[in-house]
Amino acid sequence: MLALVRQTTPILFDNAGASCIGSTCKEGSMSCKQVKEMKELSSRLNELVKKGINDEEIMQFVESI
């Protein structure tokens, strides 16, 4: 879903997702402790969207996670 909305309105949804993607983690003791990984996944997704990812490639990306 995130890939789809980033395709249609990338400026609005560029930092959408977990709170740690756009800033720091606000989950405190409930943190998943994967801030670096979340930011990397978000960056990879943004790169794919900029290249013009299609629905099949979105599914491949999701399945690879």
Phi and psi restraints in degrees (value plus and minus 20) as a CYANA .aco file:
   2 LEU   PHI     -81.1   -41.1
   2 LEU   PSI     -59.4   -19.4
   3 ALA   PHI     -83.7   -43.7
   3 ALA   PSI     -57.9   -17.9
   4 LEU   PHI     -85.3   -45.3
   4 LEU   PSI     -64.3   -24.3
   5 VAL   PHI     -93.4   -53.4
   5 VAL   PSI     -49.6    -9.6
   6 ARG   PHI     -88.5   -48.5
   6 ARG   PSI     -49.1    -9.1
   7 GLN   PHI     -87.4   -47.4
   7 GLN   PSI     -64.0   -24.0
   8 THR   PHI     -99.4   -59.4
   8 THR   PSI     -56.9   -16.9
   9 THR   PHI    -161.4  -121.4
   9 THR   PSI      51.9    91.9
  10 PRO   PHI     -82.0   -42.0
  10 PRO   PSI     -56.0   -16.0
  11 ILE   PHI     -83.8   -43.8
  11 ILE   PSI     -60.9   -20.9
  12 LEU   PHI     -92.4   -52.4
  12 LEU   PSI     -56.7   -16.7
  13 PHE   PHI    -128.3   -88.3
  13 PHE   PSI      -8.8    31.2
  14 ASP   PHI     -76.2   -36.2
  14 ASP   PSI     -59.4   -19.4
  15 ASN   PHI    -128.1   -88.1
  15 ASN   PSI      -1.6    38.4
  16 ALA   PHI     -91.7   -51.7
  16 ALA   PSI     133.8   173.8
  17 GLY   PHI     103.1   143.1
  17 GLY   PSI    -165.6  -125.6
  18 ALA   PHI     -80.0   -40.0
  18 ALA   PSI     126.0   166.0
  19 SER   PHI     -80.3   -40.3
  19 SER   PSI     -45.9    -5.9
  20 CYS   PHI     -93.4   -53.4
  20 CYS   PSI     -34.8     5.2
  21 ILE   PHI     -86.9   -46.9
  21 ILE   PSI     -64.3   -24.3
  22 GLY   PHI    -110.3   -70.3
  22 GLY   PSI     -37.8     2.2
  23 SER   PHI    -174.2  -134.2
  23 SER   PSI    -156.6  -116.6
  24 THR   PHI    -119.5   -79.5
  24 THR   PSI     140.5   180.5
  25 CYS   PHI     -86.8   -46.8
  25 CYS   PSI     113.0   153.0
  26 LYS   PHI    -131.0   -91.0
  26 LYS   PSI      -7.6    32.4
  27 GLU   PHI    -104.2   -64.2
  27 GLU   PSI     -32.5     7.5
  28 GLY   PHI      40.2    80.2
  28 GLY   PSI    -149.2  -109.2
  29 SER   PHI     -88.6   -48.6
  29 SER   PSI     -34.3     5.7
  30 MET   PHI    -112.1   -72.1
  30 MET   PSI     -12.6    27.4
  31 SER   PHI     -81.6   -41.6
  31 SER   PSI     126.4   166.4
  32 CYS   PHI    -100.6   -60.6
  32 CYS   PSI     -29.8    10.2
  33 LYS   PHI      43.2    83.2
  33 LYS   PSI       7.7    47.7
  34 GLN   PHI    -143.5  -103.5
  34 GLN   PSI      19.5    59.5
  35 VAL   PHI     -77.2   -37.2
  35 VAL   PSI     -67.8   -27.8
  36 LYS   PHI     -80.2   -40.2
  36 LYS   PSI     -65.7   -25.7
  37 GLU   PHI     -84.2   -44.2
  37 GLU   PSI     -60.8   -20.8
  38 MET   PHI     -83.4   -43.4
  38 MET   PSI     -62.5   -22.5
  39 LYS   PHI     -86.3   -46.3
  39 LYS   PSI     -57.7   -17.7
  40 GLU   PHI     -85.3   -45.3
  40 GLU   PSI     -63.8   -23.8
  41 LEU   PHI     -81.5   -41.5
  41 LEU   PSI     -63.0   -23.0
  42 SER   PHI     -82.7   -42.7
  42 SER   PSI     -61.5   -21.5
  43 SER   PHI     -84.9   -44.9
  43 SER   PSI     -63.0   -23.0
  44 ARG   PHI     -80.8   -40.8
  44 ARG   PSI     -62.6   -22.6
  45 LEU   PHI     -84.0   -44.0
  45 LEU   PSI     -62.9   -22.9
  46 ASN   PHI     -80.8   -40.8
  46 ASN   PSI     -60.5   -20.5
  47 GLU   PHI     -82.8   -42.8
  47 GLU   PSI     -63.5   -23.5
  48 LEU   PHI     -84.5   -44.5
  48 LEU   PSI     -61.2   -21.2
  49 VAL   PHI     -83.4   -43.4
  49 VAL   PSI     -62.1   -22.1
  50 LYS   PHI     -83.0   -43.0
  50 LYS   PSI     -50.3   -10.3
  51 LYS   PHI     -99.3   -59.3
  51 LYS   PSI     -30.8     9.2
  52 GLY   PHI      72.2   112.2
  52 GLY   PSI      28.4    68.4
  53 ILE   PHI     -79.0   -39.0
  53 ILE   PSI     121.8   161.8
  54 ASN   PHI    -124.0   -84.0
  54 ASN   PSI     156.2   196.2
  55 ASP   PHI     -80.0   -40.0
  55 ASP   PSI     -59.5   -19.5
  56 GLU   PHI     -84.2   -44.2
  56 GLU   PSI     -61.2   -21.2
  57 GLU   PHI     -87.5   -47.5
  57 GLU   PSI     -53.7   -13.7
  58 ILE   PHI     -80.8   -40.8
  58 ILE   PSI     -65.7   -25.7
  59 MET   PHI     -84.8   -44.8
  59 MET   PSI     -58.5   -18.5
  60 GLN   PHI     -83.6   -43.6
  60 GLN   PSI     -60.5   -20.5
  61 PHE   PHI     -82.5   -42.5
  61 PHE   PSI     -68.1   -28.1
  62 VAL   PHI     -81.8   -41.8
  62 VAL   PSI     -63.8   -23.8
  63 GLU   PHI     -87.7   -47.7
  63 GLU   PSI     -43.5    -3.5
  64 SER   PHI    -101.0   -61.0
  64 SER   PSI     -30.8     9.2
